[in-house]
Amino acid sequence: MKYIIVFILLVIGIITLLRLRGTYIQEKIRKMDMKIDDINLFKKPRIIVGSVYIVIAFGILFNYLTYFLMWLLDPLPDRLIFNFINFAGIIDPLAMNRIMDISASIYPHE
């Protein structure tokens, strides 16, 4: 699954950069023919988006993105995400944390 995601992200990044190359060549030909100074506003965003896709793909492939996210999100308290997830009123997020005091735990899995 990991390699499929990496392959898809790499393909998207490469296609984005190749599309930029094709746009750049067409723009250069048009400038030579018409002598119009036309500014392409999509040039920098395409470079950035294509590069980001490729960096994320290699980050997933070589696990440095995973380690970076673990380092970045480590200071957040445990179960913070449960406060933001809507369980449609069926599950109380505070009931998921049955043991409020660690010293009151009975079983090893708690």
A tleap script that builds the chain and sets N, CA, C and O, in Angstrom:
source leaprc.protein.ff14SB
mol = sequence {
  NMET LYS TYR ILE ILE VAL PHE ILE LEU LEU
  VAL ILE GLY ILE ILE THR LEU LEU ARG LEU
  ARG GLY THR TYR ILE GLN GLU LYS ILE ARG
  LYS MET ASP MET LYS ILE ASP ASP ILE ASN
  LEU PHE LYS LYS PRO ARG ILE ILE VAL GLY
  SER VAL TYR ILE VAL ILE ALA PHE GLY ILE
  LEU PHE ASN TYR LEU THR TYR PHE LEU MET
  TRP LEU LEU ASP PRO LEU PRO ASP ARG LEU
  ILE PHE ASN PHE ILE ASN PHE ALA GLY ILE
  ILE ASP PRO LEU ALA MET ASN ARG ILE MET
  ASP ILE SER ALA SER ILE TYR PRO HIE CGLU
}
set mol.1.N position { 0.832 -1.190 0.000 }
set mol.1.CA position { 0.000 0.000 0.000 }
set mol.1.C position { 0.881 1.260 0.000 }
set mol.1.O position { 0.592 2.247 -0.676 }
set mol.2.N position { 1.958 1.185 0.780 }
set mol.2.CA position { 2.872 2.312 0.875 }
set mol.2.C position { 3.491 2.619 -0.492 }
set mol.2.O position { 3.606 3.782 -0.882 }
set mol.3.N position { 3.883 1.579 -1.207 }
set mol.3.CA position { 4.534 1.778 -2.498 }
set mol.3.C position { 3.557 2.273 -3.559 }
set mol.3.O position { 3.946 2.993 -4.479 }
set mol.4.N position { 2.316 1.894 -3.434 }
set mol.4.CA position { 1.296 2.394 -4.369 }
set mol.4.C position { 1.092 3.892 -4.168 }
set mol.4.O position { 1.013 4.650 -5.135 }
set mol.5.N position { 1.008 4.311 -2.912 }
set mol.5.CA position { 0.839 5.738 -2.611 }
set mol.5.C position { 2.054 6.527 -3.088 }
set mol.5.O position { 1.916 7.603 -3.669 }
set mol.6.N position { 3.251 5.982 -2.838 }
set mol.6.CA position { 4.478 6.652 -3.281 }
set mol.6.C position { 4.500 6.768 -4.805 }
set mol.6.O position { 4.849 7.818 -5.343 }
set mol.7.N position { 4.129 5.698 -5.495 }
set mol.7.CA position { 4.112 5.714 -6.955 }
set mol.7.C position { 3.129 6.760 -7.475 }
set mol.7.O position { 3.446 7.507 -8.401 }
set mol.8.N position { 1.943 6.815 -6.882 }
set mol.8.CA position { 0.933 7.784 -7.321 }
set mol.8.C position { 1.411 9.216 -7.084 }
set mol.8.O position { 1.252 10.072 -7.955 }
set mol.9.N position { 1.993 9.482 -5.917 }
set mol.9.CA position { 2.481 10.830 -5.629 }
set mol.9.C position { 3.632 11.217 -6.550 }
set mol.9.O position { 3.705 12.359 -7.004 }
set mol.10.N position { 4.531 10.273 -6.830 }
set mol.10.CA position { 5.630 10.557 -7.746 }
set mol.10.C position { 5.119 10.859 -9.152 }
set mol.10.O position { 5.588 11.790 -9.806 }
set mol.11.N position { 4.165 10.073 -9.605 }
set mol.11.CA position { 3.605 10.306 -10.945 }
set mol.11.C position { 2.924 11.667 -11.013 }
set mol.11.O position { 3.090 12.395 -11.991 }
set mol.12.N position { 2.162 12.014 -9.985 }
set mol.12.CA position { 1.495 13.318 -9.984 }
set mol.12.C position { 2.521 14.449 -9.989 }
set mol.12.O position { 2.364 15.426 -10.721 }
set mol.13.N position { 3.571 14.322 -9.173 }
set mol.13.CA position { 4.615 15.348 -9.131 }
set mol.13.C position { 5.347 15.487 -10.443 }
set mol.13.O position { 5.598 16.602 -10.900 }
set mol.14.N position { 5.698 14.360 -11.061 }
set mol.14.CA position { 6.419 14.401 -12.328 }
set mol.14.C position { 5.532 14.961 -13.437 }
set mol.14.O position { 5.990 15.754 -14.259 }
set mol.15.N position { 4.271 14.551 -13.460 }
set mol.15.CA position { 3.359 15.079 -14.479 }
set mol.15.C position { 3.167 16.587 -14.307 }
set mol.15.O position { 3.086 17.323 -15.290 }
set mol.16.N position { 3.094 17.038 -13.059 }
set mol.16.CA position { 2.957 18.475 -12.813 }
set mol.16.C position { 4.168 19.236 -13.341 }
set mol.16.O position { 4.022 20.282 -13.972 }
set mol.17.N position { 5.363 18.709 -13.082 }
set mol.17.CA position { 6.568 19.383 -13.555 }
set mol.17.C position { 6.706 19.283 -15.079 }
set mol.17.O position { 7.174 20.225 -15.717 }
set mol.18.N position { 6.306 18.158 -15.662 }
set mol.18.CA position { 6.353 18.039 -17.120 }
set mol.18.C position { 5.334 18.956 -17.789 }
set mol.18.O position { 5.582 19.498 -18.866 }
set mol.19.N position { 4.204 19.119 -17.148 }
set mol.19.CA position { 3.195 20.042 -17.674 }
set mol.19.C position { 3.732 21.470 -17.658 }
set mol.19.O position { 3.472 22.255 -18.570 }
set mol.20.N position { 4.485 21.795 -16.605 }
set mol.20.CA position { 5.119 23.105 -16.525 }
set mol.20.C position { 6.120 23.265 -17.667 }
set mol.20.O position { 6.219 24.335 -18.267 }
set mol.21.N position { 6.854 22.209 -17.960 }
set mol.21.CA position { 7.828 22.260 -19.049 }
set mol.21.C position { 7.131 22.492 -20.387 }
set mol.21.O position { 7.590 23.298 -21.196 }
set mol.22.N position { 6.027 21.790 -20.620 }
set mol.22.CA position { 5.277 21.987 -21.857 }
set mol.22.C position { 4.703 23.379 -21.958 }
set mol.22.O position { 4.717 23.979 -23.033 }
set mol.23.N position { 4.197 23.902 -20.858 }
set mol.23.CA position { 3.662 25.267 -20.845 }
set mol.23.C position { 4.769 26.277 -21.100 }
set mol.23.O position { 4.570 27.267 -21.803 }
set mol.24.N position { 5.953 26.016 -20.515 }
set mol.24.CA position { 7.080 26.921 -20.690 }
set mol.24.C position { 7.532 26.943 -22.144 }
set mol.24.O position { 7.850 28.006 -22.676 }
set mol.25.N position { 7.565 25.770 -22.798 }
set mol.25.CA position { 7.987 25.702 -24.203 }
set mol.25.C position { 6.971 26.421 -25.089 }
set mol.25.O position { 7.355 27.180 -25.979 }
set mol.26.N position { 5.683 26.187 -24.852 }
set mol.26.CA position { 4.654 26.865 -25.649 }
set mol.26.C position { 4.711 28.379 -25.447 }
set mol.26.O position { 4.532 29.149 -26.390 }
set mol.27.N position { 4.963 28.792 -24.212 }
set mol.27.CA position { 5.038 30.218 -23.918 }
set mol.27.C position { 6.234 30.846 -24.621 }
set mol.27.O position { 6.150 31.967 -25.123 }
set mol.28.N position { 7.339 30.126 -24.654 }
set mol.28.CA position { 8.542 30.638 -25.309 }
set mol.28.C position { 8.337 30.753 -26.819 }
set mol.28.O position { 8.787 31.718 -27.436 }
set mol.29.N position { 7.654 29.762 -27.417 }
set mol.29.CA position { 7.364 29.819 -28.847 }
set mol.29.C position { 6.418 30.982 -29.154 }
set mol.29.O position { 6.593 31.689 -30.146 }
set mol.30.N position { 5.424 31.171 -28.300 }
set mol.30.CA position { 4.464 32.260 -28.504 }
set mol.30.C position { 5.147 33.620 -28.387 }
set mol.30.O position { 4.815 34.546 -29.127 }
set mol.31.N position { 6.093 33.744 -27.470 }
set mol.31.CA position { 6.811 35.009 -27.304 }
set mol.31.C position { 7.685 35.295 -28.517 }
set mol.31.O position { 7.827 36.445 -28.930 }
set mol.32.N position { 8.271 34.243 -29.085 }
set mol.32.CA position { 9.111 34.449 -30.261 }
set mol.32.C position { 8.277 34.885 -31.454 }
set mol.32.O position { 8.722 35.707 -32.255 }
set mol.33.N position { 7.063 34.337 -31.582 }
set mol.33.CA position { 6.216 34.657 -32.722 }
set mol.33.C position { 5.566 36.028 -32.590 }
set mol.33.O position { 5.547 36.801 -33.548 }
set mol.34.N position { 5.043 36.328 -31.429 }
set mol.34.CA position { 4.227 37.523 -31.274 }
set mol.34.C position { 4.948 38.672 -30.572 }
set mol.34.O position { 4.469 39.805 -30.600 }
set mol.35.N position { 6.053 38.407 -29.966 }
set mol.35.CA position { 6.797 39.435 -29.215 }
set mol.35.C position { 5.939 40.040 -28.105 }
set mol.35.O position { 5.974 41.250 -27.881 }
set mol.36.N position { 5.169 39.200 -27.411 }
set mol.36.CA position { 4.318 39.662 -26.314 }
set mol.36.C position { 4.939 39.197 -25.003 }
set mol.36.O position { 5.268 38.022 -24.841 }
set mol.37.N position { 5.096 40.133 -24.072 }
set mol.37.CA position { 5.593 39.770 -22.748 }
set mol.37.C position { 4.409 39.358 -21.884 }
set mol.37.O position { 3.782 40.184 -21.221 }
set mol.38.N position { 4.125 38.083 -21.910 }
set mol.38.CA position { 2.991 37.533 -21.160 }
set mol.38.C position { 3.541 36.841 -19.917 }
set mol.38.O position { 4.413 35.978 -20.022 }
set mol.39.N position { 3.046 37.208 -18.762 }
set mol.39.CA position { 3.517 36.622 -17.520 }
set mol.39.C position { 2.610 35.457 -17.154 }
set mol.39.O position { 1.395 35.619 -17.038 }
set mol.40.N position { 3.200 34.290 -16.974 }
set mol.40.CA position { 2.437 33.107 -16.573 }
set mol.40.C position { 2.396 33.057 -15.047 }
set mol.40.O position { 3.426 32.859 -14.402 }
set mol.41.N position { 1.223 33.232 -14.480 }
set mol.41.CA position { 1.085 33.261 -13.034 }
set mol.41.C position { 1.108 31.864 -12.413 }
set mol.41.O position { 1.226 31.734 -11.194 }
set mol.42.N position { 0.995 30.816 -13.238 }
set mol.42.CA position { 0.971 29.459 -12.721 }
set mol.42.C position { 2.345 28.813 -12.686 }
set mol.42.O position { 2.457 27.639 -12.335 }
set mol.43.N position { 3.384 29.539 -13.038 }
set mol.43.CA position { 4.715 28.952 -13.114 }
set mol.43.C position { 5.249 28.577 -11.726 }
set mol.43.O position { 5.654 27.434 -11.514 }
set mol.44.N position { 5.255 29.504 -10.798 }
set mol.44.CA position { 5.789 29.224 -9.467 }
set mol.44.C position { 4.926 28.231 -8.683 }
set mol.44.O position { 5.477 27.329 -8.052 }
set mol.45.N position { 3.587 28.365 -8.698 }
set mol.45.CA position { 2.788 27.362 -7.971 }
set mol.45.C position { 2.975 25.946 -8.508 }
set mol.45.O position { 2.953 24.990 -7.733 }
set mol.46.N position { 3.159 25.791 -9.820 }
set mol.46.CA position { 3.375 24.451 -10.372 }
set mol.46.C position { 4.711 23.882 -9.928 }
set mol.46.O position { 4.807 22.689 -9.640 }
set mol.47.N position { 5.734 24.707 -9.868 }
set mol.47.CA position { 7.034 24.236 -9.382 }
set mol.47.C position { 6.914 23.808 -7.930 }
set mol.47.O position { 7.426 22.757 -7.546 }
set mol.48.N position { 6.245 24.613 -7.125 }
set mol.48.CA position { 6.114 24.315 -5.700 }
set mol.48.C position { 5.279 23.060 -5.488 }
set mol.48.O position { 5.671 22.188 -4.713 }
set mol.49.N position { 4.137 22.950 -6.158 }
set mol.49.CA position { 3.253 21.795 -5.963 }
set mol.49.C position { 3.914 20.511 -6.456 }
set mol.49.O position { 3.837 19.483 -5.784 }
set mol.50.N position { 4.556 20.556 -7.608 }
set mol.50.CA position { 5.247 19.377 -8.122 }
set mol.50.C position { 6.366 18.938 -7.199 }
set mol.50.O position { 6.541 17.745 -6.954 }
set mol.51.N position { 7.124 19.896 -6.685 }
set mol.51.CA position { 8.214 19.572 -5.759 }
set mol.51.C position { 7.685 19.010 -4.450 }
set mol.51.O position { 8.262 18.072 -3.900 }
set mol.52.N position { 6.598 19.571 -3.947 }
set mol.52.CA position { 6.010 19.087 -2.697 }
set mol.52.C position { 5.518 17.650 -2.849 }
set mol.52.O position { 5.720 16.829 -1.954 }
set mol.53.N position { 4.874 17.338 -3.977 }
set mol.53.CA position { 4.438 15.962 -4.215 }
set mol.53.C position { 5.618 14.996 -4.216 }
set mol.53.O position { 5.536 13.914 -3.635 }
set mol.54.N position { 6.699 15.377 -4.859 }
set mol.54.CA position { 7.865 14.497 -4.933 }
set mol.54.C position { 8.519 14.349 -3.566 }
set mol.54.O position { 8.928 13.247 -3.200 }
set mol.55.N position { 8.626 15.438 -2.802 }
set mol.55.CA position { 9.213 15.370 -1.458 }
set mol.55.C position { 8.357 14.509 -0.537 }
set mol.55.O position { 8.891 13.715 0.237 }
set mol.56.N position { 7.043 14.654 -0.609 }
set mol.56.CA position { 6.155 13.826 0.216 }
set mol.56.C position { 6.270 12.363 -0.177 }
set mol.56.O position { 6.264 11.488 0.689 }
set mol.57.N position { 6.375 12.084 -1.475 }
set mol.57.CA position { 6.509 10.693 -1.931 }
set mol.57.C position { 7.789 10.070 -1.391 }
set mol.57.O position { 7.762 8.954 -0.873 }
set mol.58.N position { 8.907 10.778 -1.505 }
set mol.58.CA position { 10.157 10.234 -0.976 }
set mol.58.C position { 10.147 10.196 0.547 }
set mol.58.O position { 10.775 9.323 1.147 }
set mol.59.N position { 9.443 11.130 1.179 }
set mol.59.CA position { 9.310 11.107 2.635 }
set mol.59.C position { 8.566 9.887 3.124 }
set mol.59.O position { 8.929 9.303 4.145 }
set mol.60.N position { 7.534 9.497 2.410 }
set mol.60.CA position { 6.795 8.286 2.768 }
set mol.60.C position { 7.631 7.053 2.461 }
set mol.60.O position { 7.644 6.100 3.239 }
set mol.61.N position { 8.331 7.067 1.328 }
set mol.61.CA position { 9.123 5.912 0.917 }
set mol.61.C position { 10.268 5.639 1.896 }
set mol.61.O position { 10.494 4.489 2.271 }
set mol.62.N position { 10.984 6.671 2.309 }
set mol.62.CA position { 12.140 6.495 3.185 }
set mol.62.C position { 11.832 6.772 4.658 }
set mol.62.O position { 12.747 6.814 5.480 }
set mol.63.N position { 10.573 6.959 4.996 }
set mol.63.CA position { 10.068 7.112 6.365 }
set mol.63.C position { 10.507 8.394 7.077 }
set mol.63.O position { 10.201 8.539 8.260 }
set mol.64.N position { 11.193 9.316 6.438 }
set mol.64.CA position { 11.554 10.521 7.166 }
set mol.64.C position { 10.354 11.423 7.388 }
set mol.64.O position { 10.351 12.198 8.344 }
set mol.65.N position { 9.343 11.353 6.548 }
set mol.65.CA position { 8.123 12.127 6.773 }
set mol.65.C position { 7.384 11.607 7.997 }
set mol.65.O position { 6.842 12.384 8.783 }
set mol.66.N position { 7.366 10.292 8.151 }
set mol.66.CA position { 6.724 9.689 9.318 }
set mol.66.C position { 7.433 10.102 10.598 }
set mol.66.O position { 6.781 10.465 11.577 }
set mol.67.N position { 8.763 10.052 10.602 }
set mol.67.CA position { 9.517 10.458 11.788 }
set mol.67.C position { 9.363 11.940 12.077 }
set mol.67.O position { 9.301 12.344 13.239 }
set mol.68.N position { 9.299 12.759 11.024 }
set mol.68.CA position { 9.094 14.195 11.219 }
set mol.68.C position { 7.737 14.477 11.844 }
set mol.68.O position { 7.626 15.303 12.749 }
set mol.69.N position { 6.696 13.789 11.361 }
set mol.69.CA position { 5.355 13.988 11.933 }
set mol.69.C position { 5.294 13.499 13.373 }
set mol.69.O position { 4.623 14.115 14.202 }
set mol.70.N position { 5.981 12.406 13.687 }
set mol.70.CA position { 6.005 11.938 15.078 }
set mol.70.C position { 6.703 12.955 15.970 }
set mol.70.O position { 6.250 13.206 17.087 }
set mol.71.N position { 7.791 13.541 15.501 }
set mol.71.CA position { 8.508 14.544 16.269 }
set mol.71.C position { 7.661 15.807 16.432 }
set mol.71.O position { 7.662 16.428 17.495 }
set mol.72.N position { 6.945 16.181 15.379 }
set mol.72.CA position { 6.136 17.393 15.401 }
set mol.72.C position { 4.906 17.247 16.296 }
set mol.72.O position { 4.555 18.174 17.026 }
set mol.73.N position { 4.254 16.089 16.241 }
set mol.73.CA position { 2.999 15.893 16.962 }
set mol.73.C position { 3.175 15.284 18.344 }
set mol.73.O position { 2.191 15.095 19.059 }
set mol.74.N position { 4.403 14.974 18.734 }
set mol.74.CA position { 4.643 14.357 20.032 }
set mol.74.C position { 4.227 15.237 21.217 }
set mol.74.O position { 3.716 14.698 22.199 }
set mol.75.N position { 4.418 16.555 21.176 }
set mol.75.CA position { 4.007 17.367 22.333 }
set mol.75.C position { 2.497 17.441 22.560 }
set mol.75.O position { 2.066 17.832 23.645 }
set mol.76.N position { 1.687 17.080 21.573 }
set mol.76.CA position { 0.236 17.127 21.767 }
set mol.76.C position { -0.191 16.059 22.774 }
set mol.76.O position { 0.342 14.949 22.761 }
set mol.77.N position { -1.137 16.383 23.638 }
set mol.77.CA position { -1.583 15.384 24.616 }
set mol.77.C position { -2.329 14.231 23.952 }
set mol.77.O position { -2.938 14.382 22.892 }
set mol.78.N position { -2.262 13.091 24.602 }
set mol.78.CA position { -2.958 11.915 24.078 }
set mol.78.C position { -4.462 12.154 24.089 }
set mol.78.O position { -4.991 12.833 24.970 }
set mol.79.N position { -5.121 11.603 23.126 }
set mol.79.CA position { -6.572 11.645 22.955 }
set mol.79.C position { -7.110 13.056 22.734 }
set mol.79.O position { -8.295 13.305 22.955 }
set mol.80.N position { -6.268 13.968 22.306 }
set mol.80.CA position { -6.729 15.314 21.972 }
set mol.80.C position { -7.652 15.276 20.758 }
set mol.80.O position { -8.603 16.053 20.669 }
set mol.81.N position { -7.371 14.384 19.841 }
set mol.81.CA position { -8.155 14.295 18.613 }
set mol.81.C position { -9.595 13.886 18.895 }
set mol.81.O position { -10.498 14.232 18.134 }
set mol.82.N position { -9.814 13.153 19.981 }
set mol.82.CA position { -11.173 12.710 20.297 }
set mol.82.C position { -12.095 13.881 20.607 }
set mol.82.O position { -13.312 13.759 20.467 }
set mol.83.N position { -11.544 15.001 21.021 }
set mol.83.CA position { -12.370 16.185 21.284 }
set mol.83.C position { -12.879 16.822 19.994 }
set mol.83.O position { -13.876 17.543 20.007 }
set mol.84.N position { -12.192 16.554 18.877 }
set mol.84.CA position { -12.564 17.168 17.611 }
set mol.84.C position { -13.382 16.248 16.713 }
set mol.84.O position { -14.014 16.711 15.764 }
set mol.85.N position { -13.375 14.958 17.003 }
set mol.85.CA position { -14.125 14.004 16.191 }
set mol.85.C position { -15.561 13.961 16.687 }
set mol.85.O position { -15.808 13.862 17.889 }
set mol.86.N position { -16.494 14.033 15.768 }
set mol.86.CA position { -17.896 13.938 16.113 }
set mol.86.C position { -18.331 12.473 15.990 }
set mol.86.O position { -18.301 11.891 14.906 }
set mol.87.N position { -18.727 11.906 17.102 }
set mol.87.CA position { -19.166 10.521 17.106 }
set mol.87.C position { -20.681 10.417 16.971 }
set mol.87.O position { -21.260 9.391 17.327 }
set mol.88.N position { -21.320 11.446 16.471 }
set mol.88.CA position { -22.766 11.504 16.244 }
set mol.88.C position { -23.550 11.296 17.534 }
set mol.88.O position { -24.675 10.799 17.504 }
set mol.89.N position { -22.974 11.665 18.639 }
set mol.89.CA position { -23.673 11.567 19.911 }
set mol.89.C position { -23.790 10.163 20.460 }
set mol.89.O position { -24.342 9.970 21.543 }
set mol.90.N position { -23.282 9.176 19.736 }
set mol.90.CA position { -23.391 7.789 20.189 }
set mol.90.C position { -22.338 7.469 21.238 }
set mol.90.O position { -22.622 6.803 22.233 }
set mol.91.N position { -21.136 7.941 21.012 }
set mol.91.CA position { -20.028 7.650 21.926 }
set mol.91.C position { -19.597 8.942 22.596 }
set mol.91.O position { -19.386 9.959 21.935 }
set mol.92.N position { -19.472 8.895 23.889 }
set mol.92.CA position { -18.970 10.036 24.645 }
set mol.92.C position { -17.438 9.975 24.631 }
set mol.92.O position { -16.872 8.982 25.088 }
set mol.93.N position { -16.758 10.995 24.125 }
set mol.93.CA position { -15.301 10.938 24.057 }
set mol.93.C position { -14.646 10.823 25.425 }
set mol.93.O position { -13.576 10.227 25.552 }
set mol.94.N position { -15.273 11.383 26.443 }
set mol.94.CA position { -14.686 11.282 27.777 }
set mol.94.C position { -14.854 9.886 28.355 }
set mol.94.O position { -14.077 9.483 29.220 }
set mol.95.N position { -15.856 9.140 27.894 }
set mol.95.CA position { -16.043 7.770 28.373 }
set mol.95.C position { -14.992 6.836 27.787 }
set mol.95.O position { -14.755 5.753 28.322 }
set mol.96.N position { -14.366 7.246 26.699 }
set mol.96.CA position { -13.309 6.423 26.117 }
set mol.96.C position { -12.083 6.397 27.007 }
set mol.96.O position { -11.315 5.435 26.991 }
set mol.97.N position { -11.902 7.446 27.776 }
set mol.97.CA position { -10.786 7.501 28.708 }
set mol.97.C position { -11.306 7.053 30.075 }
set mol.97.O position { -11.610 7.875 30.939 }
set mol.98.N position { -11.401 5.755 30.250 }
set mol.98.CA position { -12.031 5.201 31.443 }
set mol.98.C position { -11.203 5.458 32.688 }
set mol.98.O position { -11.762 5.736 33.749 }
set mol.99.N position { -9.921 5.375 32.585 }
set mol.99.CA position { -9.045 5.572 33.736 }
set mol.99.C position { -8.497 6.999 33.667 }
set mol.99.O position { -7.673 7.313 32.807 }
set mol.100.N position { -8.949 7.842 34.558 }
set mol.100.CA position { -8.447 9.205 34.600 }
set mol.100.C position { -7.129 9.291 35.366 }
set mol.100.O position { -6.303 10.165 35.104 }
set mol.101.N position { -6.946 8.385 36.304 }
set mol.101.CA position { -5.724 8.355 37.102 }
set mol.101.C position { -4.991 7.052 36.779 }
set mol.101.O position { -5.546 5.962 36.919 }
set mol.102.N position { -3.743 7.183 36.348 }
set mol.102.CA position { -2.979 5.998 35.950 }
set mol.102.C position { -2.763 5.058 37.129 }
set mol.102.O position { -2.729 3.842 36.940 }
set mol.103.N position { -2.617 5.580 38.318 }
set mol.103.CA position { -2.368 4.720 39.482 }
set mol.103.C position { -3.607 3.887 39.840 }
set mol.103.O position { -3.501 2.917 40.590 }
set mol.104.N position { -4.787 4.261 39.305 }
set mol.104.CA position { -6.010 3.516 39.591 }
set mol.104.C position { -6.250 2.385 38.591 }
set mol.104.O position { -7.271 1.702 38.665 }
set mol.105.N position { -5.327 2.183 37.667 }
set mol.105.CA position { -5.507 1.132 36.667 }
set mol.105.C position { -5.327 -0.239 37.313 }
set mol.105.O position { -4.488 -0.417 38.196 }
set mol.106.N position { -6.109 -1.184 36.867 }
set mol.106.CA position { -6.084 -2.543 37.424 }
set mol.106.C position { -5.386 -3.509 36.478 }
set mol.106.O position { -4.537 -4.297 36.894 }
set mol.107.N position { -5.750 -3.440 35.208 }
set mol.107.CA position { -5.238 -4.387 34.219 }
set mol.107.C position { -4.040 -3.813 33.475 }
set mol.107.O position { -3.935 -2.593 33.344 }
set mol.108.N position { -3.130 -4.658 32.983 }
set mol.108.CA position { -1.925 -4.160 32.301 }
set mol.108.C position { -2.225 -3.363 31.026 }
set mol.108.O position { -1.494 -2.429 30.696 }
set mol.109.N position { -3.295 -3.728 30.307 }
set mol.109.CA position { -3.592 -3.017 29.075 }
set mol.109.C position { -4.160 -1.628 29.308 }
set mol.109.O position { -4.266 -0.846 28.363 }
set mol.110.N position { -4.522 -1.305 30.524 }
set mol.110.CA position { -5.039 0.022 30.824 }
set mol.110.C position { -3.880 0.981 31.032 }
set mol.110.O position { -4.097 2.163 31.297 }
savepdb mol mol.pdb
quit
